[in-house]
């Protein structure tokens, strides 16, 4: 999980730190998602209508061109959704440690709803991570435009630091997809989730 947190922190520093903000210069998460992962966004919006309102994105820099703006919007949305889904995966690990923990979670939470929301997040994260894998150069040029007084080497190091975590993020995303693809109503769900974690998580934590 540490490399995934590094990814989010690096992109947050680049995207959010010190950019001018005004009401007409804010990214629209729905527009970015519709242009990038429309089916996955629609699936999440249908499963959890309240979910899409939590993605508060930052400012669009006036020096960015259309391609840079699109790339930075994708990165912002990806970081938001990955952060949200990371919590869902951690919760799932906790709830499925043993059958009694899962039964307790069923009593305390609307786990059917949470499962549908987790599935929507997982598929959206997976799509966004694929979409941004070639955005490194656009992010670098956007960083230079946003921070002309920052040494180029520092900007490039921050970008590379963030993109170095993509491999780990994609691995965790695949784990999430596999878990939330399971049928929520199957009788041995908690045990099946533990089996997925046991097989797939070690590869992500190497």
VENKAJO-V65294 format. One record per helix or strand of 2 or more residues. SS is the DSSP state (2 for helix, 1 for strand). FROM is the first residue (numbers start at 1). TO is the last residue. If there is no record, write none. Layout:
BEGIN
((SS | FROM | TO) (SS | FROM | TO))
END
This chain:
BEGIN
((2 | 2 | 16) (2 | 23 | 25) (2 | 29 | 36) (2 | 38 | 47) (2 | 51 | 54) (2 | 66 | 95) (2 | 99 | 108) (2 | 111 | 131) (2 | 136 | 146) (2 | 152 | 163) (2 | 166 | 180) (2 | 189 | 204))
END
